[in-house]
């Protein structure tokens, strides 16, 4: 994406994440950075490719360990 078209960052913070499939089975987990912009949540895992998640696709957020 061009720098001029990049959405401004609202929040960036360290976090842990856990992804589960429709059957509840764990797909991935680990440490990451989270980046919020006006359209999506980006999970930047310590290892692996970034996960871009539009807000409309998020079903649940947990404050566990907060």
Rosetta silent file (secondary structure, phi, psi, omega in degrees, C-alpha in Angstrom):
SEQUENCE: XXXXXXXXXXXXXXXXXXXXXXXXXXXXXXXXXXXXXXXXXXXXXXXXXXXXXXXXXXXXXXXXXX
SCORE:     score description
SCORE:     0.000 S_00000001
   1 L     0.000  138.916  177.747    0.000    0.000    0.000 S_00000001
   2 L   -65.497  146.162  179.104    1.283    3.473   -0.797 S_00000001
   3 H   -57.370  -37.098 -178.525    2.299    5.585    2.183 S_00000001
   4 H   -69.250  -22.630  179.344   -0.214    8.273    1.187 S_00000001
   5 H   -96.734   -1.707 -178.065   -3.064    5.699    1.287 S_00000001
   6 L   -69.868  134.086  178.748   -1.998    4.150    4.606 S_00000001
   7 L   -74.284  142.565  179.380   -4.588    4.463    7.374 S_00000001
   8 L   -67.708  142.306  178.352   -3.415    6.284   10.512 S_00000001
   9 L   -77.089  130.146  176.682   -2.618    4.070   13.513 S_00000001
  10 L   -89.238  -41.423 -176.961   -4.979    4.537   16.460 S_00000001
  11 E  -153.964  140.885  172.065   -3.169    2.194   18.868 S_00000001
  12 E  -136.095  128.158 -177.918   -0.164   -0.137   18.825 S_00000001
  13 E  -153.828  157.769  175.032    0.616   -2.397   21.784 S_00000001
  14 E   -75.199  150.715 -179.573    2.164   -5.757   22.721 S_00000001
  15 E  -162.738  169.717  167.319   -0.269   -8.637   23.277 S_00000001
  16 E  -111.500  156.338 -177.796   -0.752  -12.362   23.156 S_00000001
  17 E  -139.384  158.357  175.269   -3.246  -13.918   20.784 S_00000001
  18 E  -145.680  125.343  178.253   -5.099  -17.156   20.223 S_00000001
  19 E  -110.588  135.736  178.538   -6.990  -18.059   17.064 S_00000001
  20 E  -127.008  146.116  176.900   -9.592  -20.830   16.985 S_00000001
  21 L   -79.157  178.804 -179.664  -11.457  -22.400   14.104 S_00000001
  22 L   -58.893  -28.417 -179.577  -15.232  -22.858   13.884 S_00000001
  23 L   -87.144    1.857  178.938  -14.924  -26.173   15.740 S_00000001
  24 L    88.195   -4.317 -179.925  -13.077  -24.510   18.643 S_00000001
  25 L   -73.502  136.481 -179.739   -9.752  -26.114   17.786 S_00000001
  26 E   -67.130  131.884  178.688   -6.731  -23.867   18.288 S_00000001
  27 E  -100.208  -44.088 -178.007   -5.159  -22.714   15.018 S_00000001
  28 E  -157.835  155.841  175.252   -2.409  -20.428   16.307 S_00000001
  29 E  -158.603  163.983  175.899   -1.251  -18.639   19.440 S_00000001
  30 E   148.451 -172.135  177.730    1.682  -16.623   20.726 S_00000001
  31 E   -83.543  153.989 -177.604    3.102  -13.194   21.381 S_00000001
  32 E  -164.194  175.922  164.224    2.490  -10.329   19.004 S_00000001
  33 E  -110.023  144.496  175.295    2.005   -6.633   18.507 S_00000001
  34 E  -111.219  137.482  177.067   -1.517   -5.357   17.826 S_00000001
  35 E  -127.180  123.593  176.333   -2.172   -2.382   15.580 S_00000001
  36 E  -104.958  133.049  168.614   -5.595   -0.725   15.395 S_00000001
  37 L  -127.200 -169.192 -173.880   -6.579    1.591   12.571 S_00000001
  38 L   -72.900  -13.965 -175.959   -9.996    2.843   11.504 S_00000001
  39 L  -118.261  -22.124 -171.933  -10.844   -0.308    9.518 S_00000001
  40 E  -156.203  165.380  170.411   -9.075   -3.304   10.991 S_00000001
  41 E  -104.121  129.162  176.471   -7.048   -4.993   13.698 S_00000001
  42 E  -111.916  124.482  175.337   -3.623   -6.155   12.561 S_00000001
  43 E  -101.031  121.560  179.452   -1.916   -8.920   14.555 S_00000001
  44 E  -108.297   86.692 -177.333    1.837   -8.935   13.998 S_00000001
  45 E   -61.640  152.528  176.675    2.972  -12.312   15.401 S_00000001
  46 L   -61.206  -31.386  174.948    6.524  -12.732   16.642 S_00000001
  47 L  -133.978  135.678  179.470    6.808  -15.455   14.011 S_00000001
  48 L   110.551  179.910 -177.395    4.712  -15.736   10.885 S_00000001
  49 L   -84.265  152.082  176.776    2.771  -13.473    8.582 S_00000001
  50 L   -61.478  146.847  175.899    0.603  -10.539    9.743 S_00000001
  51 E  -110.195  119.485  179.304   -3.095  -11.256   10.277 S_00000001
  52 E  -101.405  117.368 -174.434   -5.427   -8.515    9.021 S_00000001
  53 E  -123.045  108.226  175.283   -8.834   -8.754   10.713 S_00000001
  54 E   -61.857  143.362 -177.067  -11.652   -6.357    9.757 S_00000001
  55 H   -55.905  -34.284 -177.735  -13.625   -5.314   12.858 S_00000001
  56 H   -66.631  -16.190  179.258  -16.844   -6.819   11.433 S_00000001
  57 H   -91.731   -5.892 -177.979  -15.196  -10.282   11.546 S_00000001
  58 L   -84.799  124.150 -179.286  -14.370  -10.157   15.285 S_00000001
  59 L   -95.437  -39.046 -175.394  -16.773  -12.207   17.393 S_00000001
  60 L  -150.058  144.218  172.835  -15.161  -11.950   20.832 S_00000001
  61 L  -128.102  133.697 -178.439  -12.321  -10.152   22.615 S_00000001
  62 L  -110.557  139.556  176.394  -11.112  -11.319   26.016 S_00000001
  63 L   -98.238   22.568 -179.604   -9.422   -9.157   28.638 S_00000001
  64 L   -52.826  134.057  177.468   -7.851  -12.205   30.294 S_00000001
  65 L    77.213    7.878 -178.276   -4.678  -11.351   32.137 S_00000001
  66 L   -78.619    0.000    0.000   -5.350   -7.635   31.973 S_00000001
